[in-house]
Amino acid sequence: MTEPQYTTRSMSPARRARILKRDGFKCCRCPDTFGPFIVDHISPLWISGNDDDDNLWTLCETCNKNKTANDIKAIAKSKRILGITKNGPKRKIPSRGFDTRFKKKLNGNVVLVG
């Protein structure tokens, strides 16, 4: 499979100001009202591909740092699930196996089948 396709557009100062004003010039995750603030995607752009204003929110530097760390984990997991990383096992891991000649009855006795 291939990576999801999305288009990026740079954050214009007017768009950033619009998002900051919408969010009341404060962090959406914590009660911090002092800057600097970062306008970031709620759902990572790599996963959702959504670059609309509805997918943007205002975060303080600390919250953005924590969210970005979680986003990196989520993106790596989605790449593993999609098979993009090719980091899976080279071959199927064999089970320990068991002898199919024996059968355990409900009363607990083990008997030889056939």
Biopython code that builds the backbone (N, CA, C, O; Angstrom):
import numpy as np
from Bio.PDB.StructureBuilder import StructureBuilder

atoms = [
    (1, "MET", "N", (0.841, -1.185, 0.000)),
    (1, "MET", "CA", (0.000, 0.000, 0.000)),
    (1, "MET", "C", (0.882, 1.242, 0.000)),
    (1, "MET", "O", (2.062, 1.184, 0.346)),
    (2, "THR", "N", (0.309, 2.330, -0.381)),
    (2, "THR", "CA", (1.047, 3.583, -0.421)),
    (2, "THR", "C", (0.536, 4.508, 0.666)),
    (2, "THR", "O", (-0.518, 4.288, 1.263)),
    (3, "GLU", "N", (1.312, 5.543, 0.901)),
    (3, "GLU", "CA", (0.925, 6.519, 1.906)),
    (3, "GLU", "C", (-0.292, 7.300, 1.439)),
    (3, "GLU", "O", (-0.472, 7.509, 0.239)),
    (4, "PRO", "N", (-1.141, 7.738, 2.386)),
    (4, "PRO", "CA", (-2.295, 8.552, 1.998)),
    (4, "PRO", "C", (-1.838, 9.846, 1.328)),
    (4, "PRO", "O", (-0.824, 10.427, 1.715)),
    (5, "GLN", "N", (-2.576, 10.285, 0.342)),
    (5, "GLN", "CA", (-2.235, 11.508, -0.371)),
    (5, "GLN", "C", (-2.984, 12.688, 0.248)),
    (5, "GLN", "O", (-4.181, 12.605, 0.524)),
    (6, "TYR", "N", (-2.275, 13.760, 0.455)),
    (6, "TYR", "CA", (-2.900, 14.972, 0.957)),
    (6, "TYR", "C", (-2.116, 16.162, 0.428)),
    (6, "TYR", "O", (-0.940, 16.056, 0.082)),
    (7, "THR", "N", (-2.785, 17.272, 0.375)),
    (7, "THR", "CA", (-2.113, 18.487, -0.067)),
    (7, "THR", "C", (-1.924, 19.395, 1.135)),
    (7, "THR", "O", (-2.789, 19.482, 2.006)),
    (8, "THR", "N", (-0.810, 20.054, 1.171)),
    (8, "THR", "CA", (-0.545, 20.978, 2.269)),
    (8, "THR", "C", (-0.579, 22.394, 1.734)),
    (8, "THR", "O", (-0.226, 22.661, 0.585)),
    (9, "ARG", "N", (-1.004, 23.266, 2.576)),
    (9, "ARG", "CA", (-0.933, 24.681, 2.240)),
    (9, "ARG", "C", (-0.345, 25.378, 3.453)),
    (9, "ARG", "O", (-0.598, 24.986, 4.592)),
    (10, "SER", "N", (0.429, 26.397, 3.202)),
    (10, "SER", "CA", (1.076, 27.073, 4.311)),
    (10, "SER", "C", (0.046, 27.856, 5.112)),
    (10, "SER", "O", (-0.994, 28.273, 4.602)),
    (11, "MET", "N", (0.371, 28.036, 6.365)),
    (11, "MET", "CA", (-0.525, 28.753, 7.265)),
    (11, "MET", "C", (-0.330, 30.252, 7.044)),
    (11, "MET", "O", (0.715, 30.803, 7.391)),
    (12, "SER", "N", (-1.311, 30.891, 6.482)),
    (12, "SER", "CA", (-1.216, 32.333, 6.264)),
    (12, "SER", "C", (-1.425, 33.046, 7.599)),
    (12, "SER", "O", (-2.100, 32.517, 8.482)),
    (13, "PRO", "N", (-0.861, 34.225, 7.752)),
    (13, "PRO", "CA", (-1.067, 34.975, 8.990)),
    (13, "PRO", "C", (-2.548, 35.250, 9.264)),
    (13, "PRO", "O", (-2.972, 35.253, 10.419)),
    (14, "ALA", "N", (-3.331, 35.481, 8.219)),
    (14, "ALA", "CA", (-4.764, 35.741, 8.405)),
    (14, "ALA", "C", (-5.477, 34.489, 8.918)),
    (14, "ALA", "O", (-6.346, 34.572, 9.787)),
    (15, "ARG", "N", (-5.105, 33.342, 8.377)),
    (15, "ARG", "CA", (-5.731, 32.090, 8.827)),
    (15, "ARG", "C", (-5.352, 31.792, 10.276)),
    (15, "ARG", "O", (-6.201, 31.397, 11.076)),
    (16, "ARG", "N", (-4.072, 31.981, 10.613)),
    (16, "ARG", "CA", (-3.615, 31.760, 11.987)),
    (16, "ARG", "C", (-4.350, 32.689, 12.944)),
    (16, "ARG", "O", (-4.784, 32.256, 14.012)),
    (17, "ALA", "N", (-4.495, 33.957, 12.578)),
    (17, "ALA", "CA", (-5.210, 34.919, 13.421)),
    (17, "ALA", "C", (-6.675, 34.526, 13.574)),
    (17, "ALA", "O", (-7.246, 34.683, 14.653)),
    (18, "ARG", "N", (-7.284, 34.020, 12.515)),
    (18, "ARG", "CA", (-8.686, 33.591, 12.565)),
    (18, "ARG", "C", (-8.869, 32.428, 13.553)),
    (18, "ARG", "O", (-9.835, 32.409, 14.316)),
    (19, "ILE", "N", (-7.949, 31.467, 13.536)),
    (19, "ILE", "CA", (-8.038, 30.321, 14.448)),
    (19, "ILE", "C", (-7.786, 30.770, 15.883)),
    (19, "ILE", "O", (-8.485, 30.342, 16.802)),
    (20, "LEU", "N", (-6.791, 31.629, 16.078)),
    (20, "LEU", "CA", (-6.510, 32.136, 17.423)),
    (20, "LEU", "C", (-7.711, 32.890, 17.986)),
    (20, "LEU", "O", (-8.059, 32.718, 19.154)),
    (21, "LYS", "N", (-8.341, 33.719, 17.167)),
    (21, "LYS", "CA", (-9.511, 34.475, 17.614)),
    (21, "LYS", "C", (-10.667, 33.535, 17.932)),
    (21, "LYS", "O", (-11.355, 33.710, 18.939)),
    (22, "ARG", "N", (-10.883, 32.531, 17.071)),
    (22, "ARG", "CA", (-11.963, 31.567, 17.299)),
    (22, "ARG", "C", (-11.788, 30.850, 18.638)),
    (22, "ARG", "O", (-12.763, 30.597, 19.346)),
    (23, "ASP", "N", (-10.531, 30.522, 18.983)),
    (23, "ASP", "CA", (-10.256, 29.791, 20.220)),
    (23, "ASP", "C", (-10.054, 30.708, 21.418)),
    (23, "ASP", "O", (-9.701, 30.238, 22.499)),
    (24, "GLY", "N", (-10.269, 31.994, 21.248)),
    (24, "GLY", "CA", (-10.205, 32.931, 22.364)),
    (24, "GLY", "C", (-8.800, 33.247, 22.839)),
    (24, "GLY", "O", (-8.612, 33.613, 23.999)),
    (25, "PHE", "N", (-7.807, 33.114, 21.967)),
    (25, "PHE", "CA", (-6.412, 33.396, 22.297)),
    (25, "PHE", "C", (-5.958, 32.650, 23.544)),
    (25, "PHE", "O", (-5.256, 33.205, 24.390)),
    (26, "LYS", "N", (-6.368, 31.373, 23.653)),
    (26, "LYS", "CA", (-5.917, 30.536, 24.773)),
    (26, "LYS", "C", (-5.761, 29.105, 24.285)),
    (26, "LYS", "O", (-6.281, 28.724, 23.236)),
    (27, "CYS", "N", (-5.041, 28.333, 25.061)),
    (27, "CYS", "CA", (-4.793, 26.931, 24.724)),
    (27, "CYS", "C", (-6.089, 26.140, 24.871)),
    (27, "CYS", "O", (-6.830, 26.324, 25.837)),
    (28, "CYS", "N", (-6.358, 25.261, 23.911)),
    (28, "CYS", "CA", (-7.583, 24.455, 23.942)),
    (28, "CYS", "C", (-7.463, 23.244, 24.856)),
    (28, "CYS", "O", (-8.468, 22.588, 25.128)),
    (29, "ARG", "N", (-6.262, 22.926, 25.339)),
    (29, "ARG", "CA", (-6.073, 21.757, 26.200)),
    (29, "ARG", "C", (-5.870, 22.127, 27.658)),
    (29, "ARG", "O", (-6.243, 21.356, 28.542)),
    (30, "CYS", "N", (-5.298, 23.267, 27.927)),
    (30, "CYS", "CA", (-5.038, 23.668, 29.312)),
    (30, "CYS", "C", (-5.502, 25.120, 29.490)),
    (30, "CYS", "O", (-5.824, 25.787, 28.506)),
    (31, "PRO", "N", (-5.539, 25.606, 30.714)),
    (31, "PRO", "CA", (-6.043, 26.975, 30.936)),
    (31, "PRO", "C", (-5.029, 28.078, 30.630)),
    (31, "PRO", "O", (-5.247, 29.226, 31.019)),
    (32, "ASP", "N", (-3.938, 27.763, 29.951)),
    (32, "ASP", "CA", (-2.895, 28.745, 29.665)),
    (32, "ASP", "C", (-3.415, 29.839, 28.726)),
    (32, "ASP", "O", (-3.940, 29.552, 27.651)),
    (33, "THR", "N", (-3.259, 31.086, 29.149)),
    (33, "THR", "CA", (-3.682, 32.209, 28.307)),
    (33, "THR", "C", (-2.495, 33.068, 27.878)),
    (33, "THR", "O", (-2.675, 34.104, 27.237)),
    (34, "PHE", "N", (-1.276, 32.637, 28.232)),
    (34, "PHE", "CA", (-0.079, 33.362, 27.839)),
    (34, "PHE", "C", (0.593, 32.618, 26.695)),
    (34, "PHE", "O", (0.604, 31.387, 26.665)),
    (35, "GLY", "N", (1.148, 33.365, 25.762)),
    (35, "GLY", "CA", (1.741, 32.758, 24.575)),
    (35, "GLY", "C", (3.102, 32.172, 24.839)),
    (35, "GLY", "O", (3.513, 32.080, 25.996)),
    (36, "PRO", "N", (3.792, 31.786, 23.839)),
    (36, "PRO", "CA", (3.359, 31.755, 22.448)),
    (36, "PRO", "C", (2.461, 30.555, 22.159)),
    (36, "PRO", "O", (2.563, 29.510, 22.801)),
    (37, "PHE", "N", (1.593, 30.731, 21.191)),
    (37, "PHE", "CA", (0.652, 29.680, 20.824)),
    (37, "PHE", "C", (0.978, 29.134, 19.439)),
    (37, "PHE", "O", (1.520, 29.831, 18.581)),
    (38, "ILE", "N", (0.636, 27.882, 19.254)),
    (38, "ILE", "CA", (0.836, 27.201, 17.978)),
    (38, "ILE", "C", (-0.518, 26.740, 17.473)),
    (38, "ILE", "O", (-1.300, 26.172, 18.235)),
    (39, "VAL", "N", (-0.804, 26.974, 16.209)),
    (39, "VAL", "CA", (-2.023, 26.454, 15.590)),
    (39, "VAL", "C", (-1.651, 25.110, 14.975)),
    (39, "VAL", "O", (-0.793, 25.035, 14.095)),
    (40, "ASP", "N", (-2.307, 24.049, 15.447)),
    (40, "ASP", "CA", (-1.940, 22.686, 15.062)),
    (40, "ASP", "C", (-3.175, 21.915, 14.628)),
    (40, "ASP", "O", (-4.301, 22.297, 14.948)),
    (41, "HIS", "N", (-2.960, 20.828, 13.898)),
    (41, "HIS", "CA", (-4.068, 19.973, 13.474)),
    (41, "HIS", "C", (-4.558, 19.130, 14.645)),
    (41, "HIS", "O", (-3.747, 18.589, 15.397)),
    (42, "ILE", "N", (-5.861, 19.013, 14.806)),
    (42, "ILE", "CA", (-6.441, 18.154, 15.838)),
    (42, "ILE", "C", (-6.144, 16.704, 15.486)),
    (42, "ILE", "O", (-5.552, 15.975, 16.280)),
    (43, "SER", "N", (-6.551, 16.296, 14.313)),
    (43, "SER", "CA", (-6.231, 14.972, 13.789)),
    (43, "SER", "C", (-5.053, 15.153, 12.841)),
    (43, "SER", "O", (-5.127, 15.971, 11.924)),
    (44, "PRO", "N", (-3.961, 14.404, 13.042)),
    (44, "PRO", "CA", (-2.766, 14.631, 12.220)),
    (44, "PRO", "C", (-3.079, 14.612, 10.729)),
    (44, "PRO", "O", (-3.860, 13.788, 10.251)),
    (45, "LEU", "N", (-2.468, 15.513, 10.023)),
    (45, "LEU", "CA", (-2.705, 15.652, 8.588)),
    (45, "LEU", "C", (-2.348, 14.374, 7.840)),
    (45, "LEU", "O", (-2.996, 14.045, 6.847)),
    (46, "TRP", "N", (-1.335, 13.650, 8.292)),
    (46, "TRP", "CA", (-0.933, 12.416, 7.620)),
    (46, "TRP", "C", (-2.032, 11.363, 7.725)),
    (46, "TRP", "O", (-2.241, 10.588, 6.792)),
    (47, "ILE", "N", (-2.731, 11.333, 8.852)),
    (47, "ILE", "CA", (-3.767, 10.319, 9.061)),
    (47, "ILE", "C", (-5.080, 10.735, 8.400)),
    (47, "ILE", "O", (-5.678, 9.957, 7.657)),
    (48, "SER", "N", (-5.526, 11.956, 8.669)),
    (48, "SER", "CA", (-6.849, 12.362, 8.178)),
    (48, "SER", "C", (-6.804, 13.012, 6.798)),
    (48, "SER", "O", (-7.746, 12.872, 6.018)),
    (49, "GLY", "N", (-5.734, 13.713, 6.492)),
    (49, "GLY", "CA", (-5.658, 14.434, 5.231)),
    (49, "GLY", "C", (-6.521, 15.685, 5.222)),
    (49, "GLY", "O", (-6.661, 16.336, 4.187)),
    (50, "ASN", "N", (-7.098, 16.027, 6.366)),
    (50, "ASN", "CA", (-8.019, 17.151, 6.471)),
    (50, "ASN", "C", (-7.254, 18.401, 6.897)),
    (50, "ASN", "O", (-6.715, 18.456, 8.002)),
    (51, "ASP", "N", (-7.208, 19.399, 6.023)),
    (51, "ASP", "CA", (-6.512, 20.648, 6.320)),
    (51, "ASP", "C", (-7.497, 21.806, 6.473)),
    (51, "ASP", "O", (-7.132, 22.964, 6.268)),
    (52, "ASP", "N", (-8.739, 21.499, 6.831)),
    (52, "ASP", "CA", (-9.750, 22.534, 7.018)),
    (52, "ASP", "C", (-9.557, 23.238, 8.358)),
    (52, "ASP", "O", (-8.847, 22.746, 9.234)),
    (53, "ASP", "N", (-10.197, 24.395, 8.505)),
    (53, "ASP", "CA", (-10.130, 25.131, 9.763)),
    (53, "ASP", "C", (-10.762, 24.351, 10.913)),
    (53, "ASP", "O", (-10.374, 24.531, 12.067)),
    (54, "ASP", "N", (-11.726, 23.490, 10.613)),
    (54, "ASP", "CA", (-12.363, 22.695, 11.665)),
    (54, "ASP", "C", (-11.397, 21.689, 12.276)),
    (54, "ASP", "O", (-11.633, 21.200, 13.380)),
    (55, "ASN", "N", (-10.321, 21.376, 11.580)),
    (55, "ASN", "CA", (-9.334, 20.421, 12.078)),
    (55, "ASN", "C", (-8.125, 21.134, 12.687)),
    (55, "ASN", "O", (-7.075, 20.515, 12.861)),
    (56, "LEU", "N", (-8.251, 22.403, 13.008)),
    (56, "LEU", "CA", (-7.163, 23.176, 13.605)),
    (56, "LEU", "C", (-7.572, 23.685, 14.975)),
    (56, "LEU", "O", (-8.736, 24.011, 15.211)),
    (57, "TRP", "N", (-6.602, 23.748, 15.871)),
    (57, "TRP", "CA", (-6.856, 24.323, 17.188)),
    (57, "TRP", "C", (-5.598, 24.996, 17.700)),
    (57, "TRP", "O", (-4.507, 24.798, 17.166)),
    (58, "THR", "N", (-5.768, 25.798, 18.749)),
    (58, "THR", "CA", (-4.682, 26.558, 19.331)),
    (58, "THR", "C", (-4.131, 25.804, 20.535)),
    (58, "THR", "O", (-4.884, 25.369, 21.407)),
    (59, "LEU", "N", (-2.806, 25.654, 20.573)),
    (59, "LEU", "CA", (-2.148, 24.972, 21.685)),
    (59, "LEU", "C", (-0.975, 25.802, 22.183)),
    (59, "LEU", "O", (-0.330, 26.513, 21.413)),
    (60, "CYS", "N", (-0.703, 25.701, 23.492)),
    (60, "CYS", "CA", (0.511, 26.312, 24.021)),
    (60, "CYS", "C", (1.688, 25.407, 23.639)),
    (60, "CYS", "O", (1.484, 24.294, 23.154)),
    (61, "GLU", "N", (2.902, 25.876, 23.855)),
    (61, "GLU", "CA", (4.074, 25.104, 23.434)),
    (61, "GLU", "C", (4.157, 23.756, 24.136)),
    (61, "GLU", "O", (4.508, 22.756, 23.509)),
    (62, "THR", "N", (3.838, 23.712, 25.432)),
    (62, "THR", "CA", (3.912, 22.461, 26.192)),
    (62, "THR", "C", (2.904, 21.443, 25.678)),
    (62, "THR", "O", (3.252, 20.287, 25.441)),
    (63, "CYS", "N", (1.660, 21.866, 25.505)),
    (63, "CYS", "CA", (0.626, 20.950, 25.011)),
    (63, "CYS", "C", (0.939, 20.487, 23.590)),
    (63, "CYS", "O", (0.703, 19.329, 23.247)),
    (64, "ASN", "N", (1.472, 21.394, 22.762)),
    (64, "ASN", "CA", (1.814, 21.022, 21.393)),
    (64, "ASN", "C", (2.939, 19.990, 21.376)),
    (64, "ASN", "O", (2.930, 19.070, 20.558)),
    (65, "LYS", "N", (3.896, 20.143, 22.272)),
    (65, "LYS", "CA", (5.004, 19.192, 22.350)),
    (65, "LYS", "C", (4.485, 17.801, 22.714)),
    (65, "LYS", "O", (4.891, 16.809, 22.109)),
    (66, "ASN", "N", (3.587, 17.727, 23.702)),
    (66, "ASN", "CA", (3.013, 16.442, 24.111)),
    (66, "ASN", "C", (2.150, 15.839, 23.001)),
    (66, "ASN", "O", (2.216, 14.639, 22.737)),
    (67, "LYS", "N", (1.345, 16.677, 22.358)),
    (67, "LYS", "CA", (0.464, 16.182, 21.295)),
    (67, "LYS", "C", (1.280, 15.673, 20.108)),
    (67, "LYS", "O", (0.950, 14.642, 19.522)),
    (68, "THR", "N", (2.335, 16.389, 19.756)),
    (68, "THR", "CA", (3.170, 15.971, 18.637)),
    (68, "THR", "C", (3.818, 14.621, 18.914)),
    (68, "THR", "O", (3.919, 13.789, 18.012)),
    (69, "ALA", "N", (4.259, 14.392, 20.151)),
    (69, "ALA", "CA", (4.845, 13.095, 20.508)),
    (69, "ALA", "C", (3.814, 11.981, 20.329)),
    (69, "ALA", "O", (4.141, 10.908, 19.822)),
    (70, "ASN", "N", (2.577, 12.234, 20.742)),
    (70, "ASN", "CA", (1.518, 11.236, 20.569)),
    (70, "ASN", "C", (1.166, 11.055, 19.092)),
    (70, "ASN", "O", (0.868, 9.942, 18.657)),
    (71, "ASP", "N", (1.200, 12.141, 18.323)),
    (71, "ASP", "CA", (0.912, 12.051, 16.885)),
    (71, "ASP", "C", (1.945, 11.179, 16.178)),
    (71, "ASP", "O", (1.599, 10.387, 15.302)),
    (72, "ILE", "N", (3.202, 11.325, 16.556)),
    (72, "ILE", "CA", (4.259, 10.535, 15.929)),
    (72, "ILE", "C", (4.020, 9.055, 16.177)),
    (72, "ILE", "O", (4.212, 8.231, 15.283)),
    (73, "LYS", "N", (3.597, 8.716, 17.406)),
    (73, "LYS", "CA", (3.287, 7.314, 17.722)),
    (73, "LYS", "C", (2.099, 6.821, 16.898)),
    (73, "LYS", "O", (2.125, 5.709, 16.370)),
    (74, "ALA", "N", (1.066, 7.646, 16.788)),
    (74, "ALA", "CA", (-0.132, 7.244, 16.035)),
    (74, "ALA", "C", (0.180, 7.071, 14.547)),
    (74, "ALA", "O", (-0.325, 6.146, 13.911)),
    (75, "ILE", "N", (0.998, 7.946, 13.999)),
    (75, "ILE", "CA", (1.368, 7.844, 12.585)),
    (75, "ILE", "C", (2.194, 6.583, 12.349)),
    (75, "ILE", "O", (1.982, 5.876, 11.364)),
    (76, "ALA", "N", (3.139, 6.300, 13.253)),
    (76, "ALA", "CA", (3.950, 5.088, 13.107)),
    (76, "ALA", "C", (3.080, 3.843, 13.186)),
    (76, "ALA", "O", (3.290, 2.887, 12.440)),
    (77, "LYS", "N", (2.096, 3.853, 14.095)),
    (77, "LYS", "CA", (1.204, 2.695, 14.215)),
    (77, "LYS", "C", (0.375, 2.524, 12.949)),
    (77, "LYS", "O", (0.207, 1.404, 12.466)),
    (78, "SER", "N", (-0.143, 3.620, 12.409)),
    (78, "SER", "CA", (-0.950, 3.501, 11.194)),
    (78, "SER", "C", (-0.100, 3.021, 10.018)),
    (78, "SER", "O", (-0.593, 2.285, 9.163)),
    (79, "LYS", "N", (1.165, 3.425, 9.964)),
    (79, "LYS", "CA", (2.048, 2.936, 8.905)),
    (79, "LYS", "C", (2.304, 1.441, 9.064)),
    (79, "LYS", "O", (2.363, 0.711, 8.075)),
    (80, "ARG", "N", (2.457, 0.981, 10.315)),
    (80, "ARG", "CA", (2.650, -0.456, 10.538)),
    (80, "ARG", "C", (1.419, -1.235, 10.119)),
    (80, "ARG", "O", (1.529, -2.290, 9.494)),
    (81, "ILE", "N", (0.233, -0.713, 10.465)),
    (81, "ILE", "CA", (-1.015, -1.395, 10.117)),
    (81, "ILE", "C", (-1.189, -1.449, 8.603)),
    (81, "ILE", "O", (-1.616, -2.470, 8.064)),
    (82, "LEU", "N", (-0.862, -0.367, 7.920)),
    (82, "LEU", "CA", (-0.994, -0.324, 6.465)),
    (82, "LEU", "C", (0.105, -1.111, 5.752)),
    (82, "LEU", "O", (0.011, -1.354, 4.549)),
    (83, "GLY", "N", (1.140, -1.508, 6.482)),
    (83, "GLY", "CA", (2.226, -2.272, 5.884)),
    (83, "GLY", "C", (3.218, -1.420, 5.127)),
    (83, "GLY", "O", (3.945, -1.933, 4.276)),
    (84, "ILE", "N", (3.267, -0.144, 5.411)),
    (84, "ILE", "CA", (4.160, 0.766, 4.697)),
    (84, "ILE", "C", (5.604, 0.624, 5.185)),
    (84, "ILE", "O", (6.534, 0.791, 4.395)),
    (85, "THR", "N", (5.808, 0.321, 6.465)),
    (85, "THR", "CA", (7.153, 0.309, 7.034)),
    (85, "THR", "C", (7.945, -0.935, 6.692)),
    (85, "THR", "O", (9.176, -0.895, 6.700)),
    (86, "LYS", "N", (7.283, -2.031, 6.394)),
    (86, "LYS", "CA", (7.948, -3.307, 6.093)),
    (86, "LYS", "C", (8.798, -3.786, 7.268)),
    (86, "LYS", "O", (9.813, -4.451, 7.064)),
    (87, "ASN", "N", (8.396, -3.456, 8.488)),
    (87, "ASN", "CA", (9.137, -3.871, 9.671)),
    (87, "ASN", "C", (8.535, -5.095, 10.340)),
    (87, "ASN", "O", (8.908, -5.423, 11.466)),
    (88, "GLY", "N", (7.618, -5.773, 9.677)),
    (88, "GLY", "CA", (6.996, -6.947, 10.256)),
    (88, "GLY", "C", (7.951, -8.128, 10.260)),
    (88, "GLY", "O", (9.062, -8.028, 9.738)),
    (89, "PRO", "N", (7.534, -9.240, 10.841)),
    (89, "PRO", "CA", (8.399, -10.418, 10.847)),
    (89, "PRO", "C", (8.642, -10.922, 9.425)),
    (89, "PRO", "O", (7.765, -10.826, 8.567)),
    (90, "LYS", "N", (9.830, -11.454, 9.184)),
    (90, "LYS", "CA", (10.196, -11.953, 7.861)),
    (90, "LYS", "C", (9.383, -13.194, 7.491)),
    (90, "LYS", "O", (9.065, -13.413, 6.322)),
    (91, "ARG", "N", (9.054, -13.991, 8.487)),
    (91, "ARG", "CA", (8.252, -15.190, 8.262)),
    (91, "ARG", "C", (7.293, -15.346, 9.429)),
    (91, "ARG", "O", (7.459, -14.707, 10.468)),
    (92, "LYS", "N", (6.316, -16.175, 9.261)),
    (92, "LYS", "CA", (5.339, -16.401, 10.309)),
    (92, "LYS", "C", (6.027, -17.068, 11.496)),
    (92, "LYS", "O", (6.814, -17.999, 11.327)),
    (93, "ILE", "N", (5.726, -16.586, 12.680)),
    (93, "ILE", "CA", (6.312, -17.152, 13.883)),
    (93, "ILE", "C", (5.627, -18.487, 14.161)),
    (93, "ILE", "O", (4.409, -18.526, 14.335)),
    (94, "PRO", "N", (6.397, -19.596, 14.206)),
    (94, "PRO", "CA", (5.761, -20.901, 14.396)),
    (94, "PRO", "C", (5.266, -21.081, 15.829)),
    (94, "PRO", "O", (5.871, -20.587, 16.781)),
    (95, "SER", "N", (4.164, -21.791, 15.956)),
    (95, "SER", "CA", (3.679, -22.110, 17.296)),
    (95, "SER", "C", (4.497, -23.266, 17.839)),
    (95, "SER", "O", (5.239, -23.903, 17.091)),
    (96, "ARG", "N", (4.375, -23.545, 19.119)),
    (96, "ARG", "CA", (5.145, -24.626, 19.709)),
    (96, "ARG", "C", (4.625, -25.971, 19.245)),
    (96, "ARG", "O", (5.327, -26.978, 19.342)),
    (97, "GLY", "N", (3.413, -25.998, 18.748)),
    (97, "GLY", "CA", (2.834, -27.236, 18.240)),
    (97, "GLY", "C", (2.404, -28.172, 19.365)),
    (97, "GLY", "O", (2.797, -27.991, 20.518)),
    (98, "PHE", "N", (1.628, -29.130, 19.036)),
    (98, "PHE", "CA", (1.207, -30.132, 20.014)),
    (98, "PHE", "C", (0.850, -31.402, 19.265)),
    (98, "PHE", "O", (0.566, -31.375, 18.068)),
    (99, "ASP", "N", (0.866, -32.506, 19.978)),
    (99, "ASP", "CA", (0.616, -33.810, 19.375)),
    (99, "ASP", "C", (-0.882, -33.997, 19.194)),
    (99, "ASP", "O", (-1.638, -33.956, 20.164)),
    (100, "THR", "N", (-1.310, -34.202, 17.956)),
    (100, "THR", "CA", (-2.743, -34.334, 17.673)),
    (100, "THR", "C", (-3.240, -35.765, 17.821)),
    (100, "THR", "O", (-4.416, -36.038, 17.578)),
    (101, "ARG", "N", (-2.354, -36.690, 18.219)),
    (101, "ARG", "CA", (-2.793, -38.079, 18.390)),
    (101, "ARG", "C", (-3.547, -38.277, 19.702)),
    (101, "ARG", "O", (-4.215, -39.294, 19.886)),
    (102, "PHE", "N", (-3.443, -37.314, 20.609)),
    (102, "PHE", "CA", (-4.085, -37.454, 21.908)),
    (102, "PHE", "C", (-5.261, -36.499, 22.027)),
    (102, "PHE", "O", (-5.279, -35.430, 21.417)),
    (103, "LYS", "N", (-6.242, -36.906, 22.826)),
    (103, "LYS", "CA", (-7.430, -36.093, 23.049)),
    (103, "LYS", "C", (-7.755, -36.132, 24.533)),
    (103, "LYS", "O", (-7.690, -37.189, 25.161)),
    (104, "LYS", "N", (-8.109, -34.971, 25.098)),
    (104, "LYS", "CA", (-8.464, -34.906, 26.507)),
    (104, "LYS", "C", (-9.977, -34.932, 26.618)),
    (104, "LYS", "O", (-10.665, -34.087, 26.045)),
    (105, "LYS", "N", (-10.488, -35.898, 27.352)),
    (105, "LYS", "CA", (-11.930, -36.042, 27.552)),
    (105, "LYS", "C", (-12.399, -35.029, 28.592)),
    (105, "LYS", "O", (-11.584, -34.417, 29.283)),
    (106, "LEU", "N", (-13.726, -34.853, 28.701)),
    (106, "LEU", "CA", (-14.289, -33.903, 29.661)),
    (106, "LEU", "C", (-13.999, -34.307, 31.102)),
    (106, "LEU", "O", (-13.927, -33.447, 31.980)),
    (107, "ASN", "N", (-13.832, -35.599, 31.355)),
    (107, "ASN", "CA", (-13.555, -36.041, 32.725)),
    (107, "ASN", "C", (-12.078, -35.897, 33.080)),
    (107, "ASN", "O", (-11.693, -36.181, 34.214)),
    (108, "GLY", "N", (-11.244, -35.464, 32.137)),
    (108, "GLY", "CA", (-9.838, -35.222, 32.412)),
    (108, "GLY", "C", (-8.905, -36.302, 31.920)),
    (108, "GLY", "O", (-7.689, -36.110, 31.928)),
    (109, "ASN", "N", (-9.436, -37.430, 31.490)),
    (109, "ASN", "CA", (-8.593, -38.515, 31.002)),
    (109, "ASN", "C", (-8.066, -38.187, 29.609)),
    (109, "ASN", "O", (-8.791, -37.639, 28.779)),
    (110, "VAL", "N", (-6.810, -38.520, 29.358)),
    (110, "VAL", "CA", (-6.193, -38.331, 28.053)),
    (110, "VAL", "C", (-6.154, -39.686, 27.363)),
    (110, "VAL", "O", (-5.639, -40.656, 27.920)),
    (111, "VAL", "N", (-6.695, -39.754, 26.152)),
    (111, "VAL", "CA", (-6.758, -41.024, 25.428)),
    (111, "VAL", "C", (-6.118, -40.865, 24.061)),
    (111, "VAL", "O", (-6.098, -39.773, 23.492)),
    (112, "LEU", "N", (-5.599, -41.961, 23.546)),
    (112, "LEU", "CA", (-5.007, -41.995, 22.215)),
    (112, "LEU", "C", (-6.121, -42.103, 21.183)),
    (112, "LEU", "O", (-6.978, -42.980, 21.287)),
    (113, "VAL", "N", (-6.116, -41.222, 20.191)),
    (113, "VAL", "CA", (-7.157, -41.219, 19.164)),
    (113, "VAL", "C", (-6.696, -42.116, 18.020)),
    (113, "VAL", "O", (-5.540, -42.065, 17.600)),
    (114, "GLY", "N", (-7.639, -42.954, 17.514)),
    (114, "GLY", "CA", (-7.411, -43.752, 16.315)),
    (114, "GLY", "C", (-6.505, -44.840, 16.515)),
    (114, "GLY", "O", (-6.227, -45.591, 15.580)),
]
sb = StructureBuilder()
sb.init_structure("model")
sb.init_model(0)
sb.init_chain("A")
sb.init_seg("    ")
for serial, (resi, resn, name, xyz) in enumerate(atoms, 1):
    if name == "N":
        sb.init_residue(resn, " ", resi, " ")
    sb.init_atom(name, np.array(xyz, "f"), 0.0, 1.0, " ", f" {name:<3s}", serial, name[0])
structure = sb.get_structure()
